[in-house]
Amino acid sequence: MKRDRFRIFIAVATVVLILTTCLVSQSQERRKVIIDQDAAGPAGTDQQAILLLIQSPQTEVLGITVVTGDAWLTEEVAHTLRMLELIGRTDIPVVRGAEYPLVRTKEETEQWEQRYGYVAWLGAWTPSVYHAPRELGAMPEGKPTTKAADEDAARFLVRMVRKYPHEVTIYEGGPMTNLALAISMEPEFASLAKELVFMGASLNPQTADPEFANTPRREFNLWFDPEAAHIVLRAPWKKIVCTPVDISVKTRMTNELIDKIKAGNSASAQYIGKYARLRGSYNYLWDELASAAWLDPTLITKKENRFMDVNLDRGPGYGDTLTWTDRDKPKRDVQSVEVQFDLDTDKFYKLFVDLLTAPTPKPGKPSTP
């Protein structure tokens, strides 16, 4: 009898050891990522892209660095902190970044519009939604009780790639101001990172959307801070992956997708179900596709390599995307970028719903020492 109990004990102990080893192995293999985002909210493309990366069991989100873009920095930080509170992931640090672009100003942009024409989306500067930079604006989800980290975004980014050299993916879902400041602070920042994945740029989108009818090369993330984008795209990254307007316009947020997510019981599903809204005729899943394609590259069915930069001439093309093939690229340093052009939309929508309705992964080891 004692011998049988001993054998059972050994068997149970062996199973526990195997499971523990597997869990440790899985934890060690999680993909480290820093999310740099213009985090307007609640819900919407910015917060939903963040959620996809948090919800994936294969990622370790080291932090969320925030930059002015679709909205002002202060309100974006508040929306992000509150979202993390609602899904139970306040262990992820939220770090304040740049409040303004490196060079472009609201006043100069208004003068530029008078000369060269109306810009459909100005982010935080859009007249219909404009308010003072330090105001919160509407917070239907409630104000957060947690606080942002004391560190600034550029220093956090540099510290993380030094701590985990060649392991950290930089996911960029907004203007590239924070990354440009990190590169200026640490010239080896890009080479210390594993890769850069970003939503941005526009080449030749096939769409009836009037935003791109006359300005097919204008895309907000690069346009809002073109000098920052120029610095970042010229940096020596090991790999750059771009989700441009061209592929983004092949996706749509729909009421059907919202209803599928709302039917889930997870905290993220309830958050999206309560705050996601369709706005206007076009509801592209801009940043969500960039996040999802990094998580599962098989979503992308067509991609090409181009050399990329941003137009810094102060004329009508200021901030527009510049691209070349290997044959016609300039002699000055430009980096090769993997540009996504087509996708399996059904597979993408399934992953989108599955991740947002799944239980939120529990906090792991703290991201910061």
TIFI-487177 format. One record per residue (C-alpha): x, y, z negated; residue in one letter. Coordinates in steps of 0.1 Angstrom, whole numbers, plus 5000, padded with zeros to 4 digits. Example, Ala and Ser with C-alpha at 12.3 -4.5 7.8 and 13.67 -1.06 7.14 Angstrom:
<rs>
512349554922A513749894929S
</rs>
This chain:
<rs>
500050005000M502850244990K504650145022R501550225043D501250565026R504850635033F504450555070R501450785072I503451055055F506351015079I503951015109A502151335097V505451505090A506751415124T503651565141V503951875120V507651905129L506851865167I504052125166L506252365146T509052325171T506752385200C505252695184L508752835177V509852755212S506752925227Q507353225205S511053245216Q509953225252E507453505251R508253785276R509254105260K507554415274V507254785265I504054945278I504655305289D501255445296Q499155765300D496655605277A493355785283A490355625267G488255465254P488455175278A489155275314G492055165335T494755275311D493455105279Q492354795299Q495854745313A497254775278I494754515266L495654265293L499254265282L498354245245I495853965251Q498253745270S499753475248P502953485270Q503953835260T505554015231E504554375232V507454565216L505654895216G503455135235I505055465245T502555725256V502956015281V500656295292T498956205325G495356105329D494756295296A496856495271W499356315250L497556385216T494256235226E495955935244E497855845213V494555865193A492755645217H495555385217T495855375179L492055335176R491955055202M494654865183L492654915150E489554775167L491354465180I493354405149G496854475163R498054775144T501454585141D502254715176I503955055173P502555355192V505155605201V504655965212R506356065244G506456365267A503656615266E504556795298Y506256695331P509956785335L509457065360V505857085373R503557315354T499757365354K500057725365E502457665394E500257375405T497157605406E499157845428Q500357555449W496757445454E495757795467Q498457755494R498257395503Y494757275493G492657105467Y494056815447V491356555438A492756435405W495056655382L494856425352G494856635320A494756955341W491556865360T489257165355P486156955348S487756775318V490357035307Y490857125271H493857255251A496757015248P496556945211R492856895209E491456535206L488456575229G485656315226A486456015204M483255795207P485155495193E485955695161G489155865150K492055635140P493355615105T496755475115T499555695126K502055695155A505655605149A508055875138D510455805166E510055965201D509455755232A512755805249A514755705218R512455405212F512955285248L516655315246V516855145212R514754845224M516854775255V520054795235R518554565209K517354315236Y519654365265P518354225299H515254085282E512754385282V510354445311T509354815313I505754835324Y504955185336E501255275341G501555655342G503955935351P507555845346M508556125323T509455915293N511555685314L513455975330A514256115296L515455775284A517755755315I519056105308S519756005272M521355665281E522555625317P522655245313E519055235303F517755085336A520654835339S520054725303L516354655310A515154335327K513054505353E510654785360L507054715369V504855015378F501555125392M502155415415G503055525450A500955535481S501955425516L499055385540N495855285520P492955165541Q490055325524T487155555529A487955735496D488256105505P491156145479E493455975504F491856075537A494256365544N496956285519T497655915521P501155955505R499956135474R499455925443E498956075409F501555895388N504455995410L502956325420W502356455385F506056445376D507956395409P511356495394E510956215368A509955965394A512956065415H515355995386I513655665377V513455525413L517155605419R518255435387A520055095389P517254855379W517854485385K514354465399K511554705407I507954595414V505354845426C501554815426T500555095450P497355265460V497355035491D496454725471I494654895442S491855015465V491054645472K489854605437T486754735419R485454745384M481754645386T478854615362N479054235368E482554225355L481654445325I478654215317D480953905319K483354065295I480554195272K479353835269A482553735251G482953735213N486453865211S487354215197A488654315231S485554195248A483354395225Q485454705229Y485254685267I481554605266G480854905245K483055165261Y483655065297A481755285322R481655315360L482455665372R481655785407G481755575438S485255425434Y486255235403N489555075412Y491454855387L494655055392W496754965362D494954645353E496254495386L499854595379A499554425344S497854115357A500254065386A503254085362W501553815341L500753605371D502653685403P500653425422T497853685423L499753865450I499453715485T501453975505K504454185495K507354365512E510554525502N510854895508R513255165497F511455435478M511755795465D509656105460V509556425480N510956705460L510556975486D508257245473R506057245504G502757065510P504356725506G505756795471Y505356475450G504456255479D505855895482T508755845505L509655495518T512055335543W512954995556T516554865554D516954975590R516055345586D516855415549K519055725541P522755685533K522255825498R521455585470D517955455472V516755135455Q514854845470S511354805456V509054505459E505754655471V502454465467Q500054485496F497354215492D495953985465L493553705457D490753915443T488753625429D491753495410K492553835397F488953895385Y488953555367K492253635349L490853985340F487753835324V489453545308D492153755290L489754015278L487253755264T489953545248A490753565211P493353835204T496753675197P497753715161K500553945152P503953785155G507253895141K507254275137P508554455168S510754695150T513254635122P
</rs>
